[in-house]
Amino acid sequence: MPRRLLPLIVPLLLLGCAGTVRLDRPADFPNHASDHPFFDLHWRLERTADRVEAVGLVEASRVDGILEVTLELRGLDADGRVVSRGLGRTYGLGPFLRWQTRPFAVSLRPTGQEARFELEVWSYDWDVGRDGDGRNGAREQ
């Protein structure tokens, strides 16, 4: 093996020995919603004394070229009235394509009147620099 490759290979070997990074998958979350025309949501609720947070993944199950998705977490009382709400976004770099996922977190401060919580897509941003074929604005002549 050439000596100049050694500085590149040793760190990779050490990373492999340190263990693997666990990436969440849609199946890792107990709550799922697939009623949006473009996205499936996979999440769990995490509660503390002063916060409720939905943590999960947005899956672009029926569309390509989304840059960001904004989600709304709503707390509803026993009569179905919204008594608390919060917005959060997906995070990651660049657009995500069909069947890819992006993590998100959205939290709210509960009022104490919540009987249940709902999570929905509030808005989303397209990657307007892309053509429908996934190429960045370039067309063959």
C-alpha positions as protocol buffer text, in pm:
chain_id: "A"
residue {
  index: 1
  type: MET
  ca { x: 0 y: 0 z: 0 }
}
residue {
  index: 2
  type: PRO
  ca { x: 142 y: 341 z: -89 }
}
residue {
  index: 3
  type: ARG
  ca { x: 245 y: 543 z: 217 }
}
residue {
  index: 4
  type: ARG
  ca { x: 51 y: 848 z: 105 }
}
residue {
  index: 5
  type: LEU
  ca { x: -278 y: 659 z: 144 }
}
residue {
  index: 6
  type: LEU
  ca { x: -205 y: 563 z: 504 }
}
residue {
  index: 7
  type: PRO
  ca { x: -319 y: 899 z: 654 }
}
residue {
  index: 8
  type: LEU
  ca { x: -652 y: 855 z: 477 }
}
residue {
  index: 9
  type: ILE
  ca { x: -714 y: 492 z: 567 }
}
residue {
  index: 10
  type: VAL
  ca { x: -618 y: 497 z: 936 }
}
residue {
  index: 11
  type: PRO
  ca { x: -889 y: 747 z: 1044 }
}
residue {
  index: 12
  type: LEU
  ca { x: -1152 y: 544 z: 857 }
}
residue {
  index: 13
  type: LEU
  ca { x: -1044 y: 227 z: 1033 }
}
residue {
  index: 14
  type: LEU
  ca { x: -1053 y: 399 z: 1371 }
}
residue {
  index: 15
  type: LEU
  ca { x: -1403 y: 530 z: 1303 }
}
residue {
  index: 16
  type: GLY
  ca { x: -1514 y: 178 z: 1217 }
}
residue {
  index: 17
  type: CYS
  ca { x: -1377 y: 47 z: 1546 }
}
residue {
  index: 18
  type: ALA
  ca { x: -1551 y: 320 z: 1745 }
}
residue {
  index: 19
  type: GLY
  ca { x: -1895 y: 188 z: 1654 }
}
residue {
  index: 20
  type: THR
  ca { x: -2160 y: 278 z: 1408 }
}
residue {
  index: 21
  type: VAL
  ca { x: -2386 y: 580 z: 1396 }
}
residue {
  index: 22
  type: ARG
  ca { x: -2750 y: 489 z: 1427 }
}
residue {
  index: 23
  type: LEU
  ca { x: -2977 y: 671 z: 1188 }
}
residue {
  index: 24
  type: ASP
  ca { x: -3348 y: 681 z: 1260 }
}
residue {
  index: 25
  type: ARG
  ca { x: -3583 y: 515 z: 1015 }
}
residue {
  index: 26
  type: PRO
  ca { x: -3959 y: 564 z: 974 }
}
residue {
  index: 27
  type: ALA
  ca { x: -4024 y: 230 z: 1148 }
}
residue {
  index: 28
  type: ASP
  ca { x: -3844 y: 362 z: 1460 }
}
residue {
  index: 29
  type: PHE
  ca { x: -4133 y: 599 z: 1541 }
}
residue {
  index: 30
  type: PRO
  ca { x: -4467 y: 497 z: 1694 }
}
residue {
  index: 31
  type: ASN
  ca { x: -4685 y: 759 z: 1520 }
}
residue {
  index: 32
  type: HIS
  ca { x: -4742 y: 772 z: 1144 }
}
residue {
  index: 33
  type: ALA
  ca { x: -4958 y: 981 z: 911 }
}
residue {
  index: 34
  type: SER
  ca { x: -4989 y: 936 z: 536 }
}
residue {
  index: 35
  type: ASP
  ca { x: -5288 y: 1159 z: 458 }
}
residue {
  index: 36
  type: HIS
  ca { x: -5086 y: 1443 z: 299 }
}
residue {
  index: 37
  type: PRO
  ca { x: -5068 y: 1435 z: -84 }
}
residue {
  index: 38
  type: PHE
  ca { x: -4685 y: 1454 z: -87 }
}
residue {
  index: 39
  type: PHE
  ca { x: -4545 y: 1344 z: 250 }
}
residue {
  index: 40
  type: ASP
  ca { x: -4564 y: 1076 z: 515 }
}
residue {
  index: 41
  type: LEU
  ca { x: -4489 y: 1174 z: 874 }
}
residue {
  index: 42
  type: HIS
  ca { x: -4325 y: 951 z: 1134 }
}
residue {
  index: 43
  type: TRP
  ca { x: -4282 y: 1084 z: 1489 }
}
residue {
  index: 44
  type: ARG
  ca { x: -4289 y: 1041 z: 1864 }
}
residue {
  index: 45
  type: LEU
  ca { x: -4397 y: 1280 z: 2137 }
}
residue {
  index: 46
  type: GLU
  ca { x: -4149 y: 1373 z: 2406 }
}
residue {
  index: 47
  type: ARG
  ca { x: -4285 y: 1549 z: 2716 }
}
residue {
  index: 48
  type: THR
  ca { x: -4122 y: 1751 z: 2988 }
}
residue {
  index: 49
  type: ALA
  ca { x: -4282 y: 1964 z: 3259 }
}
residue {
  index: 50
  type: ASP
  ca { x: -4301 y: 2273 z: 3037 }
}
residue {
  index: 51
  type: ARG
  ca { x: -4271 y: 2138 z: 2679 }
}
residue {
  index: 52
  type: VAL
  ca { x: -4423 y: 1885 z: 2441 }
}
residue {
  index: 53
  type: GLU
  ca { x: -4208 y: 1808 z: 2139 }
}
residue {
  index: 54
  type: ALA
  ca { x: -4277 y: 1603 z: 1828 }
}
residue {
  index: 55
  type: VAL
  ca { x: -3951 y: 1455 z: 1695 }
}
residue {
  index: 56
  type: GLY
  ca { x: -3941 y: 1254 z: 1377 }
}
residue {
  index: 57
  type: LEU
  ca { x: -3899 y: 1227 z: 1003 }
}
residue {
  index: 58
  type: VAL
  ca { x: -4077 y: 1370 z: 702 }
}
residue {
  index: 59
  type: GLU
  ca { x: -4067 y: 1124 z: 413 }
}
residue {
  index: 60
  type: ALA
  ca { x: -4107 y: 1263 z: 61 }
}
residue {
  index: 61
  type: SER
  ca { x: -4311 y: 962 z: -41 }
}
residue {
  index: 62
  type: ARG
  ca { x: -4489 y: 1108 z: -344 }
}
residue {
  index: 63
  type: VAL
  ca { x: -4281 y: 1404 z: -469 }
}
residue {
  index: 64
  type: ASP
  ca { x: -3929 y: 1520 z: -561 }
}
residue {
  index: 65
  type: GLY
  ca { x: -3741 y: 1844 z: -506 }
}
residue {
  index: 66
  type: ILE
  ca { x: -3856 y: 1973 z: -166 }
}
residue {
  index: 67
  type: LEU
  ca { x: -3620 y: 2203 z: 22 }
}
residue {
  index: 68
  type: GLU
  ca { x: -3797 y: 2235 z: 354 }
}
residue {
  index: 69
  type: VAL
  ca { x: -4118 y: 2133 z: 527 }
}
residue {
  index: 70
  type: THR
  ca { x: -4278 y: 2331 z: 811 }
}
residue {
  index: 71
  type: LEU
  ca { x: -4487 y: 2128 z: 1054 }
}
residue {
  index: 72
  type: GLU
  ca { x: -4750 y: 2233 z: 1306 }
}
residue {
  index: 73
  type: LEU
  ca { x: -4798 y: 2058 z: 1638 }
}
residue {
  index: 74
  type: ARG
  ca { x: -5135 y: 2133 z: 1795 }
}
residue {
  index: 75
  type: GLY
  ca { x: -5266 y: 2053 z: 2140 }
}
residue {
  index: 76
  type: LEU
  ca { x: -5642 y: 1995 z: 2145 }
}
residue {
  index: 77
  type: ASP
  ca { x: -5876 y: 1990 z: 2443 }
}
residue {
  index: 78
  type: ALA
  ca { x: -6146 y: 1727 z: 2501 }
}
residue {
  index: 79
  type: ASP
  ca { x: -6385 y: 1918 z: 2271 }
}
residue {
  index: 80
  type: GLY
  ca { x: -6133 y: 1931 z: 1985 }
}
residue {
  index: 81
  type: ARG
  ca { x: -6046 y: 2300 z: 2026 }
}
residue {
  index: 82
  type: VAL
  ca { x: -5684 y: 2403 z: 1967 }
}
residue {
  index: 83
  type: VAL
  ca { x: -5542 y: 2526 z: 2300 }
}
residue {
  index: 84
  type: SER
  ca { x: -5171 y: 2527 z: 2211 }
}
residue {
  index: 85
  type: ARG
  ca { x: -4960 y: 2517 z: 1898 }
}
residue {
  index: 86
  type: GLY
  ca { x: -4605 y: 2530 z: 1771 }
}
residue {
  index: 87
  type: LEU
  ca { x: -4423 y: 2533 z: 1438 }
}
residue {
  index: 88
  type: GLY
  ca { x: -4098 y: 2359 z: 1345 }
}
residue {
  index: 89
  type: ARG
  ca { x: -3904 y: 2276 z: 1031 }
}
residue {
  index: 90
  type: THR
  ca { x: -3713 y: 1994 z: 876 }
}
residue {
  index: 91
  type: TYR
  ca { x: -3338 y: 2033 z: 881 }
}
residue {
  index: 92
  type: GLY
  ca { x: -3076 y: 1921 z: 634 }
}
residue {
  index: 93
  type: LEU
  ca { x: -2886 y: 2053 z: 336 }
}
residue {
  index: 94
  type: GLY
  ca { x: -3018 y: 2075 z: -17 }
}
residue {
  index: 95
  type: PRO
  ca { x: -3338 y: 1934 z: -160 }
}
residue {
  index: 96
  type: PHE
  ca { x: -3464 y: 1593 z: -70 }
}
residue {
  index: 97
  type: LEU
  ca { x: -3599 y: 1362 z: -333 }
}
residue {
  index: 98
  type: ARG
  ca { x: -3871 y: 1102 z: -344 }
}
residue {
  index: 99
  type: TRP
  ca { x: -3839 y: 836 z: -72 }
}
residue {
  index: 100
  type: GLN
  ca { x: -3579 y: 1036 z: 117 }
}
residue {
  index: 101
  type: THR
  ca { x: -3644 y: 1154 z: 472 }
}
residue {
  index: 102
  type: ARG
  ca { x: -3556 y: 1465 z: 670 }
}
residue {
  index: 103
  type: PRO
  ca { x: -3556 y: 1495 z: 1048 }
}
residue {
  index: 104
  type: PHE
  ca { x: -3765 y: 1755 z: 1226 }
}
residue {
  index: 105
  type: ALA
  ca { x: -3850 y: 1877 z: 1573 }
}
residue {
  index: 106
  type: VAL
  ca { x: -4142 y: 2099 z: 1669 }
}
residue {
  index: 107
  type: SER
  ca { x: -4237 y: 2195 z: 2023 }
}
residue {
  index: 108
  type: LEU
  ca { x: -4508 y: 2380 z: 2208 }
}
residue {
  index: 109
  type: ARG
  ca { x: -4570 y: 2501 z: 2559 }
}
residue {
  index: 110
  type: PRO
  ca { x: -4875 y: 2310 z: 2689 }
}
residue {
  index: 111
  type: THR
  ca { x: -5158 y: 2491 z: 2867 }
}
residue {
  index: 112
  type: GLY
  ca { x: -5257 y: 2188 z: 3071 }
}
residue {
  index: 113
  type: GLN
  ca { x: -5591 y: 2158 z: 2887 }
}
residue {
  index: 114
  type: GLU
  ca { x: -5462 y: 1926 z: 2613 }
}
residue {
  index: 115
  type: ALA
  ca { x: -5637 y: 1593 z: 2575 }
}
residue {
  index: 116
  type: ARG
  ca { x: -5441 y: 1498 z: 2263 }
}
residue {
  index: 117
  type: PHE
  ca { x: -5187 y: 1627 z: 2011 }
}
residue {
  index: 118
  type: GLU
  ca { x: -5197 y: 1640 z: 1632 }
}
residue {
  index: 119
  type: LEU
  ca { x: -4913 y: 1692 z: 1386 }
}
residue {
  index: 120
  type: GLU
  ca { x: -4965 y: 1819 z: 1031 }
}
residue {
  index: 121
  type: VAL
  ca { x: -4773 y: 1967 z: 740 }
}
residue {
  index: 122
  type: TRP
  ca { x: -4822 y: 2343 z: 763 }
}
residue {
  index: 123
  type: SER
  ca { x: -4624 y: 2444 z: 450 }
}
residue {
  index: 124
  type: TYR
  ca { x: -4340 y: 2334 z: 225 }
}
residue {
  index: 125
  type: ASP
  ca { x: -4089 y: 2495 z: -10 }
}
residue {
  index: 126
  type: TRP
  ca { x: -4003 y: 2361 z: -354 }
}
residue {
  index: 127
  type: ASP
  ca { x: -3654 y: 2369 z: -497 }
}
residue {
  index: 128
  type: VAL
  ca { x: -3746 y: 2614 z: -776 }
}
residue {
  index: 129
  type: GLY
  ca { x: -3400 y: 2581 z: -933 }
}
residue {
  index: 130
  type: ARG
  ca { x: -3474 y: 2226 z: -1043 }
}
residue {
  index: 131
  type: ASP
  ca { x: -3653 y: 2107 z: -1352 }
}
residue {
  index: 132
  type: GLY
  ca { x: -3895 y: 1819 z: -1327 }
}
residue {
  index: 133
  type: ASP
  ca { x: -3622 y: 1580 z: -1441 }
}
residue {
  index: 134
  type: GLY
  ca { x: -3404 y: 1660 z: -1136 }
}
residue {
  index: 135
  type: ARG
  ca { x: -3136 y: 1852 z: -1324 }
}
residue {
  index: 136
  type: ASN
  ca { x: -3046 y: 2203 z: -1208 }
}
residue {
  index: 137
  type: GLY
  ca { x: -3193 y: 2418 z: -1483 }
}
residue {
  index: 138
  type: ALA
  ca { x: -2973 y: 2270 z: -1757 }
}
residue {
  index: 139
  type: ARG
  ca { x: -3144 y: 2145 z: -2069 }
}
residue {
  index: 140
  type: GLU
  ca { x: -2990 y: 1948 z: -2352 }
}
residue {
  index: 141
  type: GLN
  ca { x: -3035 y: 2116 z: -2692 }
}
